[in-house]
Amino acid sequence: MENVHDEGGITKGMVPVSWPVTFGSLYSQHFVSRGMILGVMASGCHIAGTMPLEVGMRLHMWGCPPAKPAPLSIRAIVVWVRGHEFGLDFHSLGAEDQQWLTEFLAEGQSQLLSQVA
């Protein structure tokens, strides 16, 4: 089964989105940057950023889905990089954000399936 670990592109099970995101690292490299979440699934996401990252970097990100009143706050690990695009594996997601994401993904998968049928 494909997942966020597959390099590049929107993968099976991932819902395509276009959400602004701010992300940063407080570990070995201190930075804050912006990008766009291109696809999301329960375990991670695909982001187009503005700077190259490295596999294994730990990030804190704040995504801004238009349908959610408050930003998603997620801690994640970079699992693949291609240029300024990268995949994140979610490490920590609050209960409220997890519930919102689960509901969003269920609705998104349902819409994707109805478009295929």
N, C-alpha and C positions, 0 to 999 in steps of 0.2 A: 504494500500500500504506500502511495506517495504521501509525503508529509513536508513540514517546513524544512526538513534536512535536505530535501532535493534542491540543488543549486538552480537559482533563477526561475523566473516565470511563476505564473499562478498554477498551483498544483491541485490535484484532485482533493476535494474536501475543503478547499480554501475558497472563501467568499470574496470576490473582488470588491474593493472599496477605494475611496479616494479621500483619506482623512489626513489632515495636517497633524504632524507629530513633532514634539520637541524631545530630544534625548540627550543624555549626558553621562559621563563617567566620573566617579569620584575615587577611582582606584589609581592605577599607575599613571594614567594620563588623565589630567583634569581638563574637561572641555564640555561645552554645551553646543548643540547643533540642532538644525531643523531639517525636516524631510516630509515625506508623504508615505502613509501606509497604503500599499497597493493591494494587499490581500490579507485576510485574517482567518484563522481557524482556532479551535479551542486551545491548542498547544503552542501557538506561535503566530508569527506574521512575516510578511515580505515588505521591506521598506526601501524606498529610493531616498538616499540622503545627499548631503552636500560635501562629504569628506570620506576618504577611505577609512575603513575600520579593519580590525583583525579578528580572525576566528578566536573565540575564547574570551573576548572582552565582555565584561559585565556592565550592563547599562541600566539606567533608570529612565523610563520614557513616560511621556504624558501625551496620550492620543486624544484627539478632539472629534469624536463622531458627532455629526450634526444632530442626530436624534437623541443624544444623551445630554442632560443638563450640566453635568460635571465631567471633566476629563477623566479618561481611564488612567490610572497610575499603576505602572507595571515595572517590575524588575525582570530583566531578561539577559540571556547569554547569546552572543553572536555565534551562529552555527555554520554559516557560509557567507562568502563575500565574492562579489563579481563587480569590479569597479566601485561605483558608489551605491550599488544595490547590495542588500544583505538580508539574511534570514535570521530571525530571532526565535529562540525557544523560551517560552515564558517560564520564569523561575518562581515568581511571587506575584499573585494577583489577589486583591482583597475580595472578600465574600460578595459584597454588593456589585463590584465590577465583574466578578465571575458570573454572577446570576444574570446581569445585563447582557454580557457577551454570549452566554448560552442561549438566551432568548433571541438575541439578534441573529446568531448563527442558524438557529432552527428556522426562523422566518426567511433568512437569506437562502438556505438550502432548499426550502420549499419553493421559493420564487425561481431559483435556478432550474429545479426539476420541472416546473410548469412551463418554462420557456423551451425546454428540450422536447417535451411531449407534444 
